[in-house]
Every structure is written in C-alpha cells, then in structure tokens.
Amino acid sequence: MALARGDTGSRIDDEVRQAAAAMGLVIEADQQQSDGLEAWPENEPVIRVFMVMSTQWNVGLRGPIGLRYEALPVVMDLLGIAAEARAELFPGLRVMEAAVLEDVPHGG
C-alpha cells in the first residue's frame, strides 16, 4: 500500500505484513500489488493515521477487537493533523478498522 503517488510501497507493505502477522493475520501474495496502490490525496491523512495506529489495537483472546481510540489524539498531534480535520478523519478510520476486523475469526 503506497501512501503517496510514485511510492513503490515496499516499506509500507513490510509494515502492513508485520502488523497483520502480529494480529495472527496473513496477507496472501495474490492480494498484494507489486507496484503499490495509489491513494486519493483526500484519503492520505486517514491512511497515515491508520498506519501509525497499527500498534494501538485492543486485543482479546481471539485477536484484535478494535483500535485504542485514546491513542488517537497523541497520534494526530505527532502527525500534525489540525484540530478541524480530526472529526472528518474519524469515519474513514472506522471504515479501515472494520475492514481489518472482518477478517478476524470470531468463532463461538
């Protein structure tokens, strides 16, 4: 996954693979793009926040259950996200969180 146009994505792909492995998930080779993915400019801030939040998951016995939202203000401060933009980023962050959680086995 590339954060910016022209980025080969290899460093970020490694980070995504490592974060997924830490949660017991595997990214299969056919799901990866060798030349990276392009993000629309308006989505780049939420992608950056989500990538930094990759170490901020609440984890239960069966794996990740959701992001630690109490870490968001610190992450957004460190990334220089303006106060006015934070509320706009939150729904996108929730969408990305939900997409990760869809792949987590929640057997009974």
Z-matrix of the N, CA and C atoms (Angstrom, degrees):
N
C 1 1.452
C 2 1.515 1 107.66
N 3 1.291 2 118.10 1 123.31
C 4 1.459 3 121.89 2 178.79
C 5 1.517 4 110.15 3 -95.46
N 6 1.307 5 115.70 4 142.55
C 7 1.454 6 119.37 5 177.86
C 8 1.510 7 111.88 6 -90.41
N 9 1.293 8 117.70 7 -17.83
C 10 1.456 9 120.65 8 -178.79
C 11 1.520 10 109.01 9 -144.14
N 12 1.316 11 115.94 10 154.09
C 13 1.459 12 120.13 11 177.80
C 14 1.523 13 109.68 12 -60.01
N 15 1.327 14 115.36 13 139.41
C 16 1.445 15 120.09 14 178.73
C 17 1.520 16 113.57 15 88.59
N 18 1.310 17 118.02 16 -13.22
C 19 1.453 18 122.05 17 177.76
C 20 1.516 19 107.92 18 -73.72
N 21 1.327 20 117.19 19 132.38
C 22 1.460 21 119.25 20 -179.72
C 23 1.509 22 111.64 21 -72.20
N 24 1.331 23 116.73 22 -21.61
C 25 1.446 24 120.67 23 174.94
C 26 1.513 25 114.59 24 83.97
N 27 1.344 26 119.41 25 -2.42
C 28 1.460 27 119.76 26 -174.31
C 29 1.519 28 112.17 27 -63.58
N 30 1.323 29 119.13 28 -43.20
C 31 1.460 30 121.26 29 179.74
C 32 1.511 31 109.99 30 -63.78
N 33 1.317 32 116.67 31 -43.65
C 34 1.456 33 120.61 32 -178.04
C 35 1.517 34 110.08 33 -70.36
N 36 1.333 35 117.75 34 -38.18
C 37 1.457 36 119.82 35 176.51
C 38 1.524 37 110.49 36 -58.61
N 39 1.337 38 117.08 37 -41.67
C 40 1.461 39 120.58 38 177.87
C 41 1.518 40 110.93 39 -62.40
N 42 1.340 41 117.10 40 -42.59
C 43 1.463 42 120.93 41 178.90
C 44 1.523 43 110.98 42 -63.19
N 45 1.316 44 116.53 43 -42.01
C 46 1.469 45 120.89 44 179.64
C 47 1.523 46 109.86 45 -64.91
N 48 1.333 47 117.42 46 -44.26
C 49 1.464 48 120.86 47 178.91
C 50 1.525 49 110.84 48 -61.27
N 51 1.330 50 117.46 49 -43.40
C 52 1.463 51 121.54 50 -179.78
C 53 1.525 52 110.93 51 -65.46
N 54 1.337 53 116.99 52 -42.88
C 55 1.465 54 120.25 53 178.83
C 56 1.528 55 110.51 54 -64.34
N 57 1.322 56 116.26 55 -41.75
C 58 1.464 57 119.90 56 178.91
C 59 1.526 58 110.31 57 -64.21
N 60 1.336 59 117.05 58 -42.79
C 61 1.467 60 120.71 59 179.93
C 62 1.523 61 110.94 60 -62.26
N 63 1.323 62 116.77 61 -37.11
C 64 1.469 63 120.50 62 179.27
C 65 1.522 64 111.41 63 -63.93
N 66 1.334 65 116.79 64 -25.16
C 67 1.463 66 121.10 65 179.16
C 68 1.527 67 111.36 66 -98.38
N 69 1.327 68 116.65 67 7.67
C 70 1.454 69 120.01 68 179.07
C 71 1.521 70 113.71 69 80.76
N 72 1.330 71 117.78 70 16.03
C 73 1.464 72 121.72 71 -179.90
C 74 1.520 73 109.68 72 -105.58
N 75 1.320 74 116.60 73 151.74
C 76 1.454 75 121.75 74 179.20
C 77 1.520 76 108.08 75 -124.22
N 78 1.324 77 115.93 76 131.71
C 79 1.462 78 120.97 77 174.93
C 80 1.519 79 106.56 78 -94.65
N 81 1.323 80 116.90 79 115.41
C 82 1.453 81 121.23 80 -177.57
C 83 1.517 82 110.44 81 -76.08
N 84 1.324 83 115.49 82 150.81
C 85 1.463 84 121.33 83 -175.41
C 86 1.521 85 112.38 84 -57.64
N 87 1.335 86 118.31 85 -37.38
C 88 1.461 87 119.81 86 -178.08
C 89 1.523 88 112.61 87 -72.97
N 90 1.332 89 118.05 88 -8.31
C 91 1.459 90 121.41 89 177.06
C 92 1.519 91 112.01 90 -91.15
N 93 1.328 92 117.51 91 -8.10
C 94 1.453 93 121.76 92 -176.74
C 95 1.519 94 110.88 93 -96.01
N 96 1.310 95 115.21 94 150.74
C 97 1.446 96 121.65 95 174.41
C 98 1.523 97 107.37 96 -103.64
N 99 1.313 98 118.34 97 125.12
C 100 1.455 99 120.17 98 -177.93
C 101 1.516 100 112.19 99 -67.18
N 102 1.329 101 117.53 100 -27.43
C 103 1.459 102 119.82 101 -179.00
C 104 1.529 103 111.94 102 -103.60
N 105 1.310 104 119.17 103 14.72
C 106 1.461 105 121.99 104 177.79
C 107 1.510 106 112.19 105 79.42
N 108 1.297 107 115.98 106 169.90
C 109 1.452 108 122.31 107 177.07
C 110 1.512 109 108.54 108 -111.32
N 111 1.307 110 116.08 109 147.83
C 112 1.443 111 120.58 110 178.55
C 113 1.518 112 109.58 111 -96.97
N 114 1.320 113 116.84 112 132.11
C 115 1.464 114 121.27 113 177.48
C 116 1.522 115 109.07 114 -102.27
N 117 1.313 116 116.14 115 139.69
C 118 1.453 117 119.40 116 173.03
C 119 1.520 118 107.77 117 -65.15
N 120 1.308 119 118.55 118 142.96
C 121 1.466 120 121.15 119 -176.77
C 122 1.529 121 113.70 120 -53.75
N 123 1.318 122 117.55 121 -35.86
C 124 1.469 123 119.49 122 -178.89
C 125 1.533 124 112.63 123 -70.83
N 126 1.339 125 117.13 124 -16.75
C 127 1.466 126 120.61 125 178.61
C 128 1.527 127 113.63 126 -95.49
N 129 1.313 128 117.87 127 -12.31
C 130 1.456 129 120.94 128 -176.09
C 131 1.535 130 113.36 129 -60.20
N 132 1.341 131 120.59 130 -40.31
C 133 1.476 132 118.48 131 179.18
C 134 1.532 133 112.79 132 -61.74
N 135 1.323 134 118.18 133 -42.17
C 136 1.467 135 119.57 134 -179.29
C 137 1.531 136 110.44 135 -69.31
N 138 1.312 137 118.17 136 -33.20
C 139 1.463 138 121.01 137 176.58
C 140 1.526 139 109.40 138 -66.09
N 141 1.321 140 116.98 139 -43.18
C 142 1.467 141 120.00 140 178.12
C 143 1.521 142 110.71 141 -60.81
N 144 1.329 143 117.82 142 -45.07
C 145 1.466 144 121.35 143 179.46
C 146 1.530 145 109.38 144 -61.78
N 147 1.323 146 117.59 145 -46.68
C 148 1.461 147 121.09 146 -178.87
C 149 1.524 148 111.43 147 -60.84
N 150 1.325 149 117.62 148 -41.85
C 151 1.463 150 120.82 149 179.92
C 152 1.525 151 110.79 150 -63.80
N 153 1.321 152 118.01 151 -41.67
C 154 1.463 153 120.58 152 179.28
C 155 1.526 154 110.32 153 -69.10
N 156 1.319 155 116.82 154 -32.71
C 157 1.466 156 121.31 155 178.85
C 158 1.531 157 112.21 156 -75.05
N 159 1.319 158 118.14 157 0.78
C 160 1.467 159 120.26 158 -175.51
C 161 1.524 160 113.38 159 -60.71
N 162 1.316 161 118.24 160 -18.31
C 163 1.469 162 120.82 161 177.09
C 164 1.521 163 111.77 162 -99.54
N 165 1.312 164 117.25 163 6.65
C 166 1.468 165 121.33 164 -173.81
C 167 1.526 166 112.27 165 -114.96
N 168 1.329 167 116.95 166 54.84
C 169 1.455 168 122.28 167 179.46
C 170 1.518 169 110.67 168 -104.81
N 171 1.320 170 116.68 169 136.86
C 172 1.462 171 121.00 170 166.23
C 173 1.523 172 105.79 171 -77.47
N 174 1.327 173 116.07 172 132.29
C 175 1.457 174 120.33 173 -176.08
C 176 1.518 175 109.21 174 -125.22
N 177 1.341 176 115.22 175 130.35
C 178 1.454 177 121.68 176 175.39
C 179 1.519 178 109.91 177 -102.51
N 180 1.295 179 116.52 178 -169.56
C 181 1.463 180 121.06 179 -178.97
C 182 1.522 181 112.74 180 -62.06
N 183 1.315 182 117.84 181 -27.25
C 184 1.469 183 121.42 182 -177.22
C 185 1.515 184 113.07 183 -105.08
N 186 1.322 185 117.42 184 11.85
C 187 1.461 186 119.82 185 177.62
C 188 1.512 187 112.30 186 119.54
N 189 1.332 188 116.25 187 -163.89
C 190 1.466 189 121.05 188 -176.13
C 191 1.526 190 111.63 189 -65.20
N 192 1.336 191 115.04 190 141.50
C 193 1.465 192 119.57 191 178.84
C 194 1.525 193 112.24 192 -120.93
N 195 1.321 194 117.54 193 -9.06
C 196 1.457 195 120.73 194 177.78
C 197 1.520 196 110.90 195 157.94
N 198 1.313 197 114.79 196 162.01
C 199 1.458 198 120.51 197 179.09
C 200 1.525 199 111.50 198 -73.83
N 201 1.299 200 116.30 199 153.09
C 202 1.463 201 122.88 200 175.80
C 203 1.534 202 107.35 201 -84.92
N 204 1.319 203 116.02 202 93.74
C 205 1.463 204 120.12 203 -175.45
C 206 1.521 205 112.97 204 -63.10
N 207 1.336 206 117.48 205 -22.59
C 208 1.463 207 118.69 206 179.39
C 209 1.530 208 111.75 207 -66.71
N 210 1.334 209 117.54 208 -16.84
C 211 1.463 210 121.07 209 177.21
C 212 1.528 211 112.19 210 -83.80
N 213 1.317 212 117.82 211 -15.71
C 214 1.468 213 120.99 212 -175.92
C 215 1.530 214 114.21 213 -57.17
N 216 1.334 215 120.19 214 -46.50
C 217 1.468 216 118.10 215 -179.26
C 218 1.530 217 112.90 216 -58.77
N 219 1.309 218 116.98 217 -39.94
C 220 1.465 219 120.45 218 179.30
C 221 1.529 220 110.21 219 -65.35
N 222 1.332 221 116.73 220 -46.70
C 223 1.457 222 121.29 221 179.93
C 224 1.523 223 110.64 222 -60.95
N 225 1.316 224 116.90 223 -46.75
C 226 1.465 225 119.76 224 -179.10
C 227 1.520 226 111.55 225 -65.65
N 228 1.331 227 117.82 226 -36.69
C 229 1.463 228 120.76 227 174.79
C 230 1.525 229 110.45 228 -60.27
N 231 1.331 230 116.15 229 -48.75
C 232 1.465 231 120.55 230 -178.06
C 233 1.524 232 112.26 231 -63.75
N 234 1.322 233 117.10 232 -31.47
C 235 1.467 234 121.00 233 179.24
C 236 1.525 235 112.55 234 -86.69
N 237 1.332 236 116.77 235 -4.57
C 238 1.461 237 120.29 236 178.79
C 239 1.514 238 113.99 237 73.50
N 240 1.325 239 117.55 238 28.76
C 241 1.467 240 121.52 239 179.00
C 242 1.539 241 107.82 240 -76.90
N 243 1.313 242 116.39 241 121.83
C 244 1.466 243 121.60 242 -178.44
C 245 1.524 244 111.04 243 -63.53
N 246 1.321 245 115.81 244 147.00
C 247 1.466 246 121.73 245 -178.86
C 248 1.531 247 111.48 246 -54.66
N 249 1.325 248 117.22 247 -38.21
C 250 1.471 249 120.81 248 -178.31
C 251 1.525 250 112.20 249 -67.05
N 252 1.319 251 117.77 250 -26.26
C 253 1.464 252 121.51 251 -175.54
C 254 1.524 253 112.93 252 -89.08
N 255 1.308 254 118.01 253 -14.79
C 256 1.465 255 121.06 254 -172.31
C 257 1.521 256 113.28 255 -64.54
N 258 1.316 257 117.46 256 -43.11
C 259 1.471 258 120.03 257 -179.75
C 260 1.527 259 111.02 258 -64.56
N 261 1.323 260 117.19 259 -32.15
C 262 1.468 261 120.63 260 178.89
C 263 1.522 262 111.88 261 -71.12
N 264 1.340 263 117.85 262 -28.75
C 265 1.463 264 121.54 263 -178.81
C 266 1.523 265 112.94 264 -78.23
N 267 1.321 266 116.68 265 -28.06
C 268 1.457 267 120.47 266 -171.90
C 269 1.529 268 113.72 267 -58.34
N 270 1.339 269 120.24 268 -46.16
C 271 1.480 270 118.59 269 178.66
C 272 1.529 271 112.64 270 -59.71
N 273 1.316 272 118.06 271 -38.74
C 274 1.456 273 120.96 272 178.11
C 275 1.522 274 111.87 273 -64.98
N 276 1.317 275 115.89 274 -38.19
C 277 1.454 276 120.89 275 176.80
C 278 1.529 277 110.59 276 -63.65
N 279 1.327 278 115.95 277 -40.86
C 280 1.477 279 120.25 278 178.54
C 281 1.526 280 111.43 279 -64.39
N 282 1.331 281 117.06 280 -37.05
C 283 1.470 282 120.81 281 177.96
C 284 1.521 283 110.00 282 -63.73
N 285 1.327 284 116.82 283 -44.32
C 286 1.464 285 120.44 284 -179.83
C 287 1.531 286 110.69 285 -66.71
N 288 1.316 287 116.76 286 -39.85
C 289 1.464 288 121.53 287 177.13
C 290 1.531 289 110.22 288 -60.81
N 291 1.332 290 116.95 289 -46.27
C 292 1.461 291 121.47 290 -179.45
C 293 1.533 292 110.88 291 -62.87
N 294 1.329 293 116.99 292 -37.03
C 295 1.467 294 119.37 293 179.07
C 296 1.520 295 111.49 294 -64.55
N 297 1.319 296 117.50 295 -38.37
C 298 1.465 297 120.30 296 176.04
C 299 1.518 298 110.25 297 -65.64
N 300 1.323 299 116.74 298 -45.07
C 301 1.459 300 120.95 299 -175.70
C 302 1.523 301 112.95 300 -68.11
N 303 1.332 302 118.23 301 -23.20
C 304 1.473 303 120.85 302 176.46
C 305 1.513 304 111.45 303 -61.19
N 306 1.327 305 117.30 304 -30.15
C 307 1.461 306 121.53 305 -176.98
C 308 1.514 307 113.73 306 -91.73
N 309 1.318 308 117.71 307 3.13
C 310 1.461 309 121.59 308 -179.59
C 311 1.523 310 108.35 309 -90.04
N 312 1.329 311 117.45 310 125.10
C 313 1.469 312 119.46 311 178.41
C 314 1.535 313 110.86 312 -67.16
N 315 1.313 314 116.87 313 129.24
C 316 1.462 315 122.45 314 178.76
C 317 1.520 316 109.89 315 -124.77
N 318 1.314 317 115.41 316 57.66
C 319 1.462 318 119.95 317 -177.83
C 320 1.524 319 112.13 318 -66.41
N 321 1.311 320 116.25 319 161.54
C 322 1.449 321 121.74 320 -177.26
C 323 1.478 322 115.24 321 -94.60
